[in-house]
Amino acid sequence: MESELKAYLWPVDGTPAPAPPSRWRRFIDRHLPSAVIYLMVATLVGVVLYPHMVITVPSGYVGVLWKRFGGGTVLDPRRLKNEGFNLILPWNRVFLYDLRLQSFTESYNAISSDGVNLTATIIVRFRLQRDSVPVLHQAIGPDFKKVLVMPGIGSLTREVIAQYTGEQVYSTARQEIQDKIRNLVEARLSEKMMEHEGDEESYRVSMLEIIILYDILVTGIELPAAIVAAINRKTEQYYIAEEYKFRVEREKRESERKRIEAEGIREFQQTVSQGISDSYLRWRGIEATLQLSQSTNAKVVIIGSGKDGLPIILNTDTSPPAGSTQPAENDTGKQRPTAAGPAMPLEKTQAEALATPAERIPPLTSATQPAAATPSVAAPEEQHSFWPLSLATIKSYLLTWLGGTEPKAAAH
């Protein structure tokens, strides 16, 4: 038999023979090369197909699934791809749509009712309704802003601006234009429908249920430079006219104020005049004269020549303070009389205390001839005093004030 003829080999040195390899070890040794090859092929296929099978939906977006072999766009809102990791078959595709608030800015050329060509800059803010995104994708596509929103709003903007003049669009009617454009856009969106008829899926959806419009803002109006300058000039003239109206109103109020003031003064004078007499006014004049006489300035006063006997001040001039030395003659040789201040206040000076001046004021001589050649005219021998002044003294004061000289004596 074979079992009996089987030979067992024993090592010569007496050590036991090694155990035979296990079944798993023999399997790995036999199939390892092919397993490595299969793993490399699978890795390569995974790297190639990963972008087509794994879809990451960002925050605020939603994905619309399109099946290549399953009928195209999946219109069921429950099968939309939400945010995060999503796995699809490599032959299908997912289109992403932004559900957050969106805005775009566009400038439109328009013509006003008075024929002015202008440019209006519009900002539109809107967002998409989630459940209507599959219908929007199938009917219009990802470029719905350029295909649907911008042209429609541009047409309605031109229609609204054509109802206003260039000045109204530029200055006063901007808010009204915004409201009208928005109302018209909402009305047009409610009228437009997206329809689809098929064996399995059909729909009829209004555009207003797909696009939620927040507001439409008119951010800028550009008119020709000549039109803008004319509007500015008109506005300037308007405010100038308003300024003149204010001035007229102010003058009327000022006239009213002066009339009230004049009535008050008149009533005051009527009230005060009943208690004012001529003697009281004369006494006040004497007090004022005494206060003037106490000043340090040189003055020429004629006493007793004014109305009611009050003094008349003919000239005032600045003189050095009391106690300073004054030269006897100036550069032209003329003498300038000065009046000495009283030693005590005149209110307290008695009539007996007024002394006769020590010397008389000499008559002035002509400045054009020497004093030796022209005989001086002696004044009449009179007693001079401050009250009343003599004719010669008054005459010399007048000549001094007028800058002249006394007339020469007649030749005998």
Secondary structure, 3 states (H helix, E strand, C coil): CHHHHCCCCCCCCCCCCCCCCCHHHHHHHHHHHHHHHHHHHHHHHHHHHHHHHEEEECCCEEEEEEECCCCEECCCHHHCECCEEEECCCCCEEEEEECCCEEEEEEEEEECCCCCEEEEEEEEEEEECHHHHHHHHHHCCCCHHHHHHHHHHHHHHHHHHCCCCHHHHHHHCHHHHHHHHHHHHHHHHHHCEEEECCCCCCEEEEHHHCEEEEEEEEEEEECCHHHHHHHHHHHHHHHHHHHHHHHHHHHHHHHHHHHHHHHHHHHHHHHHHCCCCHHHHHHHHHHHHHHHHCCCCEEEEECCCCHHHCCEEEEEECCCCCCCCCCCCCCCCCCCCCCCCCCCCCCCCCHHHCCCCCCCCCCCCCCCCCCCCCCCCCCCCCCCCCCCCCHHHHHHHHHHHHCCCCCCCCCC
